[in-house]
């Protein structure tokens, strides 16, 4: 299991570095106040209106980094700091979440695929670690001279579950990048942010997207490790 712990360690370190960098960027651009004086809520509502979306509500939710779009009840949920603040970081987050609302409205294919994967991913995420551990135990317990790999059926199920979560992580990438692209294009074309403010918006969203890249690559590395175990590797 040494290889697995190494992968986990490296993934956690890179994720921590990117996350800290993202927090620093948002803290910095939170000091870049919008000249138009619009709050995150107002930016979100204007972007929705400009895109002909009138059935989505912008609401405030508690916590930090809790911003999300909920397609089930058609709400753009903004954390308290984003909802009320009037700076480049808040504008970036608000517009990004509205990007997801627009994806939903126009039937963006990758968002639809992601939504279809959610139920199975939820099941896999809750069970796969237990299945993988049980699969490894069974594999080693049933090794014989004639069958040096042992019984790998349960491990194969666990690997399949992990593959599903990895697929979900990679499907999420174009969804997030597309939402950010829609946000940046709208903010720039409508003049909602100045050229200076746009630099902050773009930088913030770029670092936010990198957190998803790190998560996807980390998931892929772990999947390859478990797959190698399934194929007979022991370390």
C-alpha positions in Angstrom: 0.0 0.0 0.0 3.0 2.3 0.0 2.3 3.5 -3.5 -1.3 4.3 -2.6 -0.2 6.4 0.5 2.3 8.2 -1.7 -0.4 9.1 -4.3 -2.7 10.3 -1.5 0.0 12.4 0.1 1.0 14.0 -3.2 -2.6 14.7 -4.1 -3.4 16.2 -0.8 -0.3 18.4 -0.9 -1.0 19.7 -4.4 -4.7 20.2 -3.5 -3.7 22.2 -0.4 -1.3 24.4 -2.3 -3.9 25.2 -5.1 -6.6 25.8 -2.5 -4.5 28.2 -0.5 -3.5 30.0 -3.7 -7.2 30.3 -4.6 -8.1 31.7 -1.2 -5.3 34.2 -1.5 -6.5 35.3 -4.9 -10.1 35.7 -3.7 -8.9 37.7 -0.6 -6.8 40.0 -2.9 -9.6 40.6 -5.4 -12.1 41.1 -2.7 -10.3 44.4 -2.2 -10.9 45.4 -5.8 -14.3 47.1 -5.5 -16.5 47.4 -8.5 -16.9 50.9 -9.9 -20.5 50.3 -10.7 -21.2 49.4 -7.1 -23.1 46.2 -7.9 -23.3 43.4 -5.3 -22.9 39.7 -6.2 -26.7 39.4 -6.0 -27.2 42.3 -8.5 -24.6 40.9 -10.9 -26.3 37.5 -10.9 -29.7 38.9 -11.4 -28.6 41.1 -14.3 -26.7 38.2 -16.0 -29.8 36.1 -15.8 -32.0 38.8 -17.2 -29.6 39.6 -20.0 -29.8 35.9 -21.0 -33.6 35.8 -20.9 -33.8 33.6 -17.8 -36.6 34.8 -15.6 -37.4 31.6 -13.6 -34.2 31.4 -11.6 -34.0 32.9 -8.1 -30.8 34.3 -6.6 -30.6 33.5 -2.9 -28.1 33.7 0.0 -26.8 30.6 1.8 -24.6 30.5 4.9 -20.9 29.5 4.9 -17.9 30.2 2.7 -17.3 28.6 -0.8 -20.9 27.3 -0.6 -21.9 28.9 -3.9 -23.7 26.7 -6.3 -26.5 26.4 -8.8 -29.3 24.0 -8.0 -31.1 22.8 -11.1 -33.8 21.0 -9.1 -35.3 24.2 -7.7 -33.7 26.6 -10.2 -31.8 28.7 -7.6 -28.4 30.4 -7.8 -27.1 30.0 -4.2 -24.5 32.6 -3.2 -22.5 32.5 0.0 -23.2 35.5 2.3 -19.9 37.1 1.4 -20.5 36.9 -2.4 -24.2 37.8 -2.1 -23.6 41.1 -0.4 -20.1 42.1 -1.5 -19.4 44.6 -4.3 -16.0 43.5 -5.6 -14.3 41.6 -8.4 -14.2 38.3 -6.5 -17.9 38.4 -5.8 -18.7 39.3 -9.4 -16.6 36.4 -10.6 -18.4 33.8 -8.4 -21.9 35.2 -9.0 -21.4 35.2 -12.8 -19.9 31.7 -12.7 -22.9 30.3 -10.9 -25.2 32.0 -13.4 -23.1 30.3 -16.1 -24.4 27.0 -14.8 -28.0 28.4 -14.9 -27.5 29.3 -18.5 -26.1 25.8 -19.2 -29.2 24.4 -17.7 -31.5 26.7 -19.7 -29.8 25.9 -23.1 -29.5 22.2 -22.4 -25.7 22.1 -22.3 -24.8 18.4 -23.0 -22.0 18.0 -20.5 -24.2 19.4 -17.7 -26.9 17.0 -18.6 -24.5 14.1 -18.6 -23.1 15.2 -15.2 -26.6 15.4 -13.8 -27.4 11.8 -15.0 -24.2 10.5 -13.3 -25.0 12.1 -9.9 -27.2 9.3 -8.4 -24.7 6.5 -9.3 -21.8 8.6 -8.2 -23.4 9.3 -4.8 -23.8 5.5 -4.3 -20.3 4.7 -5.4 -18.7 7.5 -3.3 -20.4 6.1 -0.1 -19.5 2.5 -0.7 -16.4 2.2 -2.8 -13.8 2.5 0.0 -15.5 -0.3 2.0 -15.7 -2.5 -1.2 -12.1 -1.8 -2.1 -10.8 -2.8 1.4 -13.0 -5.9 1.4 -11.8 -6.7 -2.1 -8.2 -6.5 -1.1 -8.7 -8.6 2.0 -10.6 -11.3 0.0 -7.9 -11.3 -2.7 -5.1 -11.9 -0.3 -7.1 -14.4 1.7 -7.9 -16.6 -1.3 -4.5 -16.7 -2.9 -3.2 -20.1 -3.8 -0.4 -21.6 -5.8 -2.9 -22.3 -8.7 -4.5 -18.9 -8.3 -1.8 -16.4 -7.1 -4.2 -13.5 -7.6 -6.9 -14.9 -5.5 -10.6 -13.9 -5.8 -10.6 -10.5 -7.4 -14.4 -10.2 -8.0 -15.1 -7.8 -5.1 -12.0 -5.7 -5.9 -13.1 -5.4 -9.5 -16.5 -4.1 -8.3 -14.7 -1.5 -6.1 -12.5 -0.5 -9.0 -15.5 -0.1 -11.3 -17.1 2.2 -8.6 -13.9 4.3 -8.4 -13.8 4.5 -12.2 -17.3 6.0 -12.1 -16.3 8.7 -9.6 -13.2 9.4 -11.7 -15.4 9.8 -14.9 -17.6 12.2 -13.0 -14.6 14.3 -12.0 -13.5 14.6 -15.6 -17.0 15.3 -16.9 -17.1 18.1 -14.3 -14.1 19.9 -15.9 -15.8 21.1 -19.1 -18.9 22.0 -17.1 -16.9 24.3 -14.8 -14.7 25.7 -17.6 -17.7 26.5 -19.8 -19.5 28.2 -16.9 -16.4 30.4 -16.2 -16.1 31.2 -20.0 -19.7 32.3 -20.1 -19.2 34.4 -17.0 -16.1 36.2 -18.3 -17.6 36.8 -21.8 -20.7 38.4 -20.3 -18.9 40.5 -17.7 -16.6 41.8 -20.4 -19.1 42.4 -23.2 -21.6 44.1 -21.1 -19.1 46.3 -19.4 -20.2 45.1 -16.0 -16.6 45.2 -14.9 -13.8 47.5 -16.0 -10.6 46.2 -17.7 -8.8 46.3 -14.3 -11.7 44.4 -12.6 -11.8 41.9 -15.4 -8.2 40.9 -14.7 -9.3 39.9 -11.2 -12.3 38.1 -12.4 -10.3 36.0 -14.9 -7.5 35.2 -12.4 -10.0 34.2 -9.7 -11.9 31.9 -12.0 -8.7 30.4 -13.5 -7.5 29.3 -10.0 -11.0 28.0 -9.1 -11.0 25.8 -12.2 -7.5 24.4 -11.2 -9.0 22.9 -8.1 -11.2 20.7 -10.3 -8.2 19.8 -12.4 -6.2 18.7 -9.3 -9.2 16.7 -8.0 -9.6 14.9 -11.4 -6.0 14.1 -11.8 -5.8 12.9 -8.1 -8.8 10.6 -8.7 -7.2 9.2 -11.9 -3.9 8.5 -10.1 -5.8 6.5 -7.4 -7.9 4.7 -10.0 -4.7 3.6 -11.8 -3.3 2.3 -8.5 -6.3 0.2 -7.7 -6.4 -1.1 -11.3 -2.8 -2.2 -11.0 -3.7 -4.0 -7.8 -6.5 -5.8 -9.6 -4.1 -6.9 -12.3 -1.8 -8.5 -9.8 0.6 -5.9 -8.5 1.1 -6.1 -4.8 2.7 -2.8 -3.7 
